[in-house]
């Protein structure tokens, strides 16, 4: 594992021995998911209409959807994958940047990803018009930021949850961009690939905007 440069402006004091903010965000996502189940089972409240991200909602002035959609999920597998990515990449970024910067990067990436998704939906409603939920735009922002901060770090991932694959963080980001771009240009599933691309853009944009502003920004 590569040690951080002590002269790097991003480096802050080590995180105290308490539960990380990444872990708290995982817990919040799980709690919201359980709340979704209860709301849909026991009430008629239109959760998707108000809180999922969609063109109709934004046109109606529901700008909070850029934030709320990030905490909703379409199923248990969707939730587990996003929480795994949030925890694995979030902890490394949180340790490097500090809690507040990590949180801003994560939410900013989700917002940028949502903006890209909505823009694509306005341009091509037949391809991108469905309402979107999930933390994946923010998670892809963490992936991009992780690759930018630790480009040579070796990571071992399980392909199809079975096959171990080891690659550098910068290579992982490259494959992420290729897959998301391919999915956005040639949609064949119900995955919000445009939001993933936007999330990666948001993560890199945040680092570039904040770089040089000192460790307390």
N, C-alpha and C positions, 0 to 999 in steps of 0.2 A: 504493500500500500504506500503510495507516495505521500510524504509529509508536506503539509502546507508551507509555503514560503512565509517566514515570520515578518517579512517586509511588505507582504501583500496587504493592500488597504482593505480587502474583504475580510481578512482574518480578525476574529474577535476572541474574547476570553472564552475558555471552554464552558460548555453548558453545565449547570449544576446538576447534581444527582437527583433529578426529579423527572417525572414523566415528560417526554418530549411533546412539543406542540403537534408534531406529525402524528403521534399516537392519539392525542386528544382529537384531532381532526378525523382520524379513523373512527374513533368512538362516536363522534357526532354524526358521521355518515351512517353508521350502523343504527343509531338511535332514530335518525330521520327515516330510514328505511322501514323500521318497525312501526313508526308513526304512520307512514304511507299505507301500510297494510291495514292498520286499524281504521284509518280515515275511509279507505275504499270499502272496507267490510261493513262498517257500522254507520256511515253517514252518506249523504248524497252530495257533499261538498265537492265542487269541480276542481280538484287539486291540479290536474293537468292544465286546465284552462288558465288558472291563475299563476301557476308556478313553473311549468315547463316552458322552455324557450321556443317561441314560434313567431312567425311574421305577423300573424293576426294580433297576438298579444302586444308586440312592440308597436304596431300601428295604433293600438288602443291606448298606448301610453303606459303599458306595464313594464317599465324599464327595470324594475326589480328582478325581472326574469333573468337578466344577465348574471345575477348572483344566485337566485334560488334554484335555477336548473342544475347548478353544480352539486347540489346536495340530494337530488332525487336520483333514483336508479330504477331500471326496468326489470330487474330480476336479481336473484341471489348471485349468479355467476358474474353478472355485470358489476355488482357491488364488490365481490371478493377480488376480482382482478384490479379494479380501481384502488381499493384499499391497500392491496399488496404493493402496487406501484407507488402510491402515496407514502407508505411507510418506508419502503426500501430506499427510494431516492430522496424522499423528504428529510430523513434523518441526516444524511450526509450533507445536504444543502443547509439544513438548520444548524448543524455543528459549525459549518464554514461561515455562514452569513449572519447567524443569530436568528432568534425567533421572529422578530418583527419583520425583518427583511424577507425571511422565508415565507411568512404569511402573505406579505404583499405580492411577492413573486407568484405564489400559487394562485391567489385570487385574480391577480391581473392577467395571468395566462388564461384562466377560465373565461374572463370577460372578453379578452381579445379573440379567443377561440369562438365564443358565442357570436361576436360581431362578424367574424369571417363567415360563420355558418349562416347567419341571417342574410348577409350580403349575397351569398351564393343562392339562397332560397329566393331572394327577390329577383335575381337574374335568371334562375332556372328552377321555377317552382315545382315542376314535375319531377325533378331529380333531388331537390334539397328541401322540399316544402314541409316535410313532417316536423312536428314538434320534437325537441331534443331534450334529453335529460342525461345526467351523469357527470362524474368528476374527471372524465378522461381528458378534457382539454387542459385542465389544470395539471393533471398528472403528466401529460406530454410536455407541458411547459417545464416541469421539474426534470424530466428526462433530458430536454435540451440544455437546461441550465447545468445539470450534472455533467453532461458531456463537455460543456464549455469550461467548467471549473476543473474537471479531472479528466481531460481527454485521453490520457494514456492508461487510465486505470482499467484493469482486467475485471470483467464481470462474467459470471456463469449463470446462464438462464436455461430454463427447461422448455425446449421447443415441443409444442403439443403436450406440455406437462410431463413429458417422459424423457426426451432426448436432451442431455446436457450440451450446451453450446457455449464456448468461451470466446469472448470478443472484447475489444477495447470499447470504452464508452463512446468515443467519437465514431466508431464503426456502427455501434448500435443506433446512434442518432441518424447516421446516413441511411440505414435501412428503414428507420422509422419514417423519414421524409419520403423515401421512395415508395413505401407501402401506402402511406397516407395520400400522397400525390396521385398514385395509380388508382386508389379507391375513389378519390374525388373526381378524377377525369373519366373513369369508367366504373361508375357505381353498379355494384352487383349484390349488395347486401343492405342491411338497415343500420350500418355503422356511420356515424357522423365524421367522415374522414376530413371534411373541410374544417370542422372544429378542432380536430387533432392538429392539422397544419397550422391553424391559427394559434393554438396553444403553444406549439413549439416556437412560433414567431414571437409570441408574447413573452416566453421565458428568456429568449435571447435579447429581445428588445429591452426588457427590464434590466438585465445585466449591463447592457450598453448605456442605458440612461443613467443608471446609478453609479457606474464605475467612475471613480475619481471624486465622488462626493464625500468620501471619508467613511469611517466605520459606524457612524451614528445615524446615517440617513435612513 
